Amino acid sequence: MANEGNKANESCIRPDDPRYKELKAYIDSVRDQEGINIMVLQEAQRLFGYVPLEVQKWISFELDDVSVGELYGISTFYSQFNLTKQGKHKISVCLGTACYVKGAQAIVEALEQQLEIEVGGISDDGMFSLEATRCLGCCSLAPVMMIDDDVYAKLYDTNQIPEILEKYYLETELEDEMESEVGA
């Protein structure tokens, strides 16, 4: 069953978040350049991991002559921008024709069950966000799933999914261990 009350999906960037100071410094450094709107949205996404409406409102206030509507239009037009918080790892399942007819919907359903989320959601532990895409450009490898930049091709057996996900949990565990050793 999918988890609809997913706290990790909620945006709650506090007004006193120090990343706003970093973003303000960036805005001040590029204020006179052309194309500033996209540049500032890109920097905001780099800092926050996504560009929720509250950050867009703050940017609009800082840029004076740029409306929230204009920023929202840019952030929804370009696929590089995320309006909602994303998991540490982004799972994309192709639902284009070639993948769909070869069973991609079963992949989506298996992921939803395994992660207890729906498409567009983020797992409670913040590890994974799940999205369905129209095409990943791998039609000859259908059905296809991507996690970050890793392609999982000809994924007919959905029983492989727990093992695939475990790889990312183990990598994160190792990264955390290495960081704690370096910090010690």
N, C-alpha and C positions, 0 to 999 in steps of 0.2 A: 504494500500500500504506500502510495506516494505521500511524502510529508509536505503538507500545504502550509503549515504554520512555521516556515523555515526562518529562524532568527538570523541566520547568516545572510539571507537575501535582503534584510532590512538595511536601509541606508541610515547611518547615524553618525555622520561626521560632525563633531562638535565645532562650534564657532571659534573656539580657542585652539583648535588643532594647529600645531606648529608647521604643518605642511602649507598652510595658507600663507605664512610668512615667506616660505621658499617660493611659492607661486607668485607672490607680490614682487619679490626681488626679480624674478624672471620677467614678469610683465614690465617692470620698470626698465629692464635691460633691452627689451625689444619694442618698446612703446611706439617708436617712430618708423618701424619697418612695415612693409606691405605684407599682407597675408597673416597678420598678427592673430586673427581669430583662430585659425587652424593651429598655428604654432602654440598658442596658449592652451587650447584644448588638449593638444598632444602632451604638453608639459603637465597639465593637470592629471591626465590619465597616467602618466609616468609616476607622478607623486602619489596619487590616491589609488591607482589600480583600476579606476573607472571614473566616469564623469556624471555623477548624479545631478538631478535638477538643482539641489541646494548649492553645489559647486558652480554650476552654470549661472545661477543667480548672483553669486559672489563675483564671478568673473565679469558679468554684465555691469555690476556696480563699479568695479575697478576700471573697466574700459570706458565708462561714461557714455559713449555714443553707440554702443553695441547692445541691442536688445536681447533678452533671454530667448525670444522667438528665433532670432537669427542664429544664436548659438545652438539652440535645440535643433534647428533645421540642419545645421552642419553636422552635429553629432549623430543625427538619425540617418543622414544621407550616406555618410562614409562608414563602411563596415569596420574600420579600425577602432571606432569608439564603442565602449561599453557603457551603457547607462545604468547597469546594475552591477553589484559586486560579483566578482568572478571567483571561482575556486582556484586553488593553486595550480591545478591542471585542468585544461579545457578539453572536454570530450566532444567531438563533432561526429555525428553519424550522417552519412550521405543518404538522403531519401530521393535522390534523382531516379529517373526511370530504370536505368540498368541495375542500380543497387536495390531499389524497391522490389522489382520483380524477382530478385535473387534472395530476398528475405531480410532486408534491412530493418523492417518494422519489428521483427523478432529481436534484433540487436537492441533497438530502442527499448522495447519492453523488458528485456533482460537487465539492461542498465538501470531502468527505473526501479525495478524490483530490488536489484542488488544494492543500489545507493539510496533507496527509499526517497526518490525525488521524481519530479516530472520534468519533461523537456522545459528548459528555461530556468531550472532550479539549480541550487547549489547544495551539496551534501552538508549535513549538520556539522561535520568536522572541518568543513572548509576546503577539503582536498580536491573535490571535483565539481565542475559545473558541466551541465549537459545541454547540448543544443543539437537540433536537427538542421541540416543544411540541404540546399537544393542539389549542389554538385561539388565534389571535391576534385574533379578532373582526373579521376582514376577509374573510369568506366570499365576498362578491361580487367580490373582487379576486384570487381563487385562481388559481394557487398563489402563496403569499406567503412572503417571507423578510424578516426585520427584522435590521438591524445597528444596535445601540444603539436609537435612536428613529427611524431611517430605515426606511421601508417600501418594499420592492421588490415591486410587484404584477404579476400576470399574467406571472410569470417562466417562460414556456414554454421559452425558449431558454437552456439552461444554458451556452452559449458566452459569455454576457454576464458570467458569474461572475468570470473573471479581471479584467475591466475594472472591475467593481464593487469588488473587493477592492483593486485598485491605487489607487483613490481614497483609501482609508484609509491606505495606505502613504505616498502623497504628502502627505496632510494631516499625518501624523506627522512626516515629513521637514521640512515647513514649520514645524511647531511647534518641533521641535528646533533648527532654524536660528534662529528668533526667540529662543528661550531662550538660545542661545549668544551671540547678538548683544547681548542685554540684560545677560548676565553678563560680557561682555568689557569 
